[in-house]
Amino acid sequence: MTTDTFYDALPRIGHFAELTSAAAYAPLPADWQVCCTDIVDSTGLIADGRYKTVNMVSASVIAAMINLLPGRRFPYVFGGDGVSFAVPPECAEATRATLANLRSWIDREFGISLRAAMLPVDWIRQEGLDVSVARYAVSDDADYAMFAGGGLAWTERQMKAGGFEILPSENVVPPDLTGLSCRWRNMKSRNGVILSLLVLPSPGTSDQAFSRLAADVLQLASQLDRNGHPVPEDGPAVGVPQGGLADESRLLRRHHAAIVSRIKVFAQFLFYAFVFLRGKRIFGFEPKHYLSVMRTNADFRKFDDGLKMTLDCNPAICRQLRDRLERARDDGLIRFGWHEQDEALMTCIVPSAFRDDHVHFVDGASGGYTEAAKTLA
């Protein structure tokens, strides 16, 4: 394994429960760069009913990086109002330029401030922390990075304090966000509540102790239908998402006038709606297969220096989860954040509708992980 092939060489783990073990993770090479982004005042945007916009703008970072590095896999994790990822050293300069441009462009197009920071893994290790990665294979064609070691959380705190900042670009170029989309209605809870849950180890908690606690949480969630998966088995309902298609048309317009992009996105939506409502194969595209893959590839649970889950939960399991977490918190093992809402939402990156490697980021529709983070205690 060389530093540039590190991520490709990692084994793809097919069982989520295996990711509770520290042995599943490998440390990033010391010369890799760790990057974080988040949206300033996402709480205010949520209060204004713009959480879908928050999700779309956050996911645009991943779309921009995928298009910057075509055919190259890199570890990333989506957190609702922010993204963390890592790149090898030869991609550092282009990554910095892409993030600088995104900061300026998003501010110009949406009036939203995007923070961005970048630093070498070796600097994080000098703080006594680490960034370790595992690959969770949700299907044969898609996988998500899982992170451990505390380094990402530390980097995010430094970013919010102004450290390691990537300054906005002076010359703004519309980014290539091809593949970014959301053409689905919010998904209502079938069991009572959509639960956004964050579980983070307290300082000094051993890997073994946190692994046992995470295993207990997963065991409780396993009692839910399909482990609490919030995406319906037959996929979400096609439809104009909350807030309409305006965000998507602005994100994808590039050099087109806003009205031209909006007409184009709306025309595409009408065609996709027809295809999915008809439900039959057309031009080699099989809508039922696509929906099945979408459900399988959705990232409703992840490890990101802790356990993060969006669960379709019933009241009984909610009570059991809360009781177990409160006992662990009172024992000084963890902090946890909790937010309940009625619906989940999904933001998608689909390089091609004819391949099965499309990815889908799931979050609570009324603040999700962002609101849960405000309750961390």
N, C-alpha and C positions, 0 to 999 in steps of 0.2 A: 504494500500500500504506500503510495506517495501522497504528499500533502494535497495535491490537486485532485486526486481520485478518492480522497478520504470518504466522502459521503456516499459515493456510488458503491464503495466496497463494504459498507455497513450491511449486516444481515437484516433482512426484512422480517420483522416479528409479526406473526399473524394473530396472536391472542393478547388482547389488551391487558389482561390480568398480569401477564409476564412483565409488563412495564413498571409494576410496583417495585421491582427489584433493582437495586443499584447496579447489579451485574449486567443488566440489559443495555447499559449506556457506555459509550466510548468518549474519551475527552477529545475535544476539537484540537487540531494542530495549533501550536503556539503562534504561528504566523497568520492564522486566519483572522478576519475582521468580523467583529460583532456589531450589528446595527439595530437600533431601536427607533421607532416612530410612535407618536401619539398625537391626539387632537387636543389642543388647548380649549378649556371650558366645554368639554363634552357634556358636562352636567347641565349647563345652560342650554345647549342644543337639544338635549333630551327633554328639558322642561318646555321647549318650544315645539315639541312633537317631531323633531328631526333626527331621531335615532337611526332611521334607515339611511339617511344621508351620512351619518357618522360611520355606519358600517361600510357603505359603498366607498367613501373617501379612504377609509383605512385599508380596505381590500385593494384599492388602486395601487398601493405600494407594492403588493405582491404581484399584481398584473404587470406593472411596469418592470419589475425585476425579471419575471418570467420571459417577457419580450426582449429585455436587454440581453439575457443569456439563453437564447433559443437552444433547446435540446440538452441543456445542462441542468442537472438537479442540484438544488441547494436546500439546506434546512431552513424552514420558516415556521412561525406559529402566529395565528390570528387571535387577537384578544378583544375584539369588539370595537374599542376606540383606539387600538394600537396594534403594531406588528413588530415582531422581533425576528431577525434572521442572521445568517452568517454566510460569508463568501470567502473563497481562497484569495491569497494576496494578489494574484494577477488580475483579479476583478475589482480590486479596491478603488482604483481611480475612476473607473466607469461608474461604479456604484455611488461614489461620492457625488459625481456630477449629476446622476439621475435623481438622487434624493434632494440635492440643492435645487434642481429645476422643479421637482414636484412641489417643494415648499412654496416657491414663487407662484407656480401655476395654480395650485389649489387656492391660495389666498386671492389671486386675481379672479378666478372663476366662481368661487363659492363664498368668499369672505370668511374663510375658515383658516385658522392658524395651525399648521402642522409642525410639530417639533421633529427633529431628526438628530441622531448622534451616532458616532462610529468610533471604535477603538479596537486595538489588537487584543486577542485572547490573553496574550502574555501579561498585559497590564492588569487584567482582571485577576489572574493568578497571583500577582504580587500583592493583592488585597486579601489573600487567603481563601479565595473562592474559586469556583471552576465553572466551565461550560461544557457539559457532556451531552451527547446526543444519541438518540435511538431512532430507528425507522419503524413506524407502525403501519403495516400493510392492511389497509381496509379492504382491498381487493387485489386481484392479480395485476391491475393496471394503475393503481393509485396508492400512494402512501403519504403519511404525514410525519413530520419531525416531532419528537418529544424531547424536552430539555430538562436537565437536572444540574445541580451543583450550586445554585444560588447566584450565579454570575449574571444571568439575564435580569433578574429582579434588581440587583445592585446597579446594573447599567441603566435601567429605567429610572431609578431614583436619581442617579447622577444627571441624566438627561433633563429631568424635570427641574433640577437645580441649576441648569445651564452648562453642565459639563460636557465636554467632547462634542460640542455642537457643530453640525454641518450648516453653514450659513446659506441663506437663500441665494439663488442665482440672480445675477443682474439681467442676463439675457434669457428671456423665458421662451421655451419651445414647447408647443403642445405635445405631451407624452403619448407614447403608443400604449394604449390600455386595451388593445384587442383581446376579446374573450371575456372581459368583465361584464356581468349582466345580472339582472334580477327581474324576472318576468313571471313571478309566482305570488300568489296571495300568502299572507301570513297563515301559519298553521295553528289552529286552535287546539288546546289541550283536549285529549280524549279521556283523561283520567282525573282531571280536577285542577291541576296547576302546572304551568311551565316553570320549573325551578332552575334558576341560575345559581350555581354553587362553586365557590372557590375554597380550597383547603390548602393552607400553606404551613410548612413546618416552622415552629418557633426556633429562634437561635438556640443552638445546643442540642436540638432533637436529633437523635441518631438516624442514619438511613434505615436501620432495621425497625426502629420504633415507628417511623413514618410509614414504612412499607406495610407494617401490620395494620395501622389505622386505615391506610388507603384500601387495603384488601377488605377490611370490614365494610367500608363504604360501598365498594363495588359489589360485595356480597348482598348487601341490602338492596342496591339498585337492580341486581339480577332477579329479584322477585317481581319486578315490574315487567309488563309486557314488552318483549324485545329489549330488555335492559333499560327501559325508559326512553328509547329512541323517539325523538319528537316528530320525525318525518313520517307521515302515514305510509303504510305498506305499499299503497298504490301511488305514492308521490303526492306532492302538494297540488292544490287546484291551480290551474293556469288562470292568470288574470292580472290586471294592472295592480302592482303593489301599492301599499299605502304611500301617498306622496306622488303617485303617478310615475311616468317614465322620464320626467324632466332631469333627474340626477344622471340617469344612464346616458341620455342624449348629450348632456354637457360633458360628461366624462369622456365620451367617445368621439366628440366632434372634431378633434384635431384642428385642421385648417379650414373646416367647413363653417359656414355661418350657422348660428344657433338654430335658426328656424329650419334650415336644410337638414341638420342632424336630427332634430326632433321629428320631422316628417319621415326620415329614413328609419329611425328606431321604431316609430309607431307602425310603419308599414311592415317591418319585420315582425313586430309583436302580433299584428293581425294574422300574418301568415302562420306563425308558430301556434297561435291560439287555434286556428283552423285545423292544423295538423294534429295537435294533441286532443282537441275535442272530437275530431273524427276518429282518432285512435287506430288508424290503419297505416300500413307501410306506404311511404311515398318517396320517390326518388332514392330508394335504397335506405331511407331512414325509418327506423322502427321505434315509434314513440313509447310503446310499452317497455321495450328493452331499455331505452334511455331513462325512463322513470325508475326502473328497477336499479340501474347502476347509480343513479342519483342518490337514492336512499342508502345504498351500500357505501357510497363514497363520502357521505356527509360526516363532518367532524364534530359530532355532538359531545365528545369527551376527549380530553387531552391531558398531558403532563407538561407543564410550563413552570418549572421550579415549584411545583405543587400540582394538585389535582383540580381540574376545571371541567365542569359538566353542565350541560343543558338537558334537563330531564323532563319528560312528561310523567308527572308523579301523582300518585293518589294520596289522600290525606293520611292514611295509616303509615305508609312508608316515609312520608315527610316527617311525621312525628318521631319515627324510629331513627331516621337520619339525624334530626336535630338533637335528639337525646344523646346519641353516640358522639356527635361532634362537641356538644357542650361538655360532656364528661372529659373528652380529650383536651379541650381548651382549659378546663378547670385544673387539669393535671399538668398544664404548662407545655403540652406537646405541640399544639397547633394554634393557628388563628384561622377563623373561617368567615366567609362572607356569604350572604344569603339574600336572594331577591326572588319574589314570586310575581308571576304575571299570568295572563290568560292565553297568550299566543307566543309562538316562536317565529323568527324570520330567517331567511336564507339568502346569502349572497354567493354568487357563482362565478367561477372562472372556467370557461369552456373553450379551450383552444380549437377544438373541432367537435361538432355534434356527432360526427361519424366515428369517433374514437371513444374508448371507455376510460380515458385518463382525466376526465373533467373532475374538478373538486368543488365542494360546497361547504361554506362556512355557516354554521348554525349558531344563533344567539337568541336570547329572549327579546321579544319585540318591544318591551317597555323599559329598556335600559339594560337588561341582561347583565353581562359581566361587569359593565361599568357601574351600574347601581349596586351590584353585589360587592364590588370592591370598596364602596363607601361605607359598608357595614362591617368591614374586617375588624375583628376583635378576638 
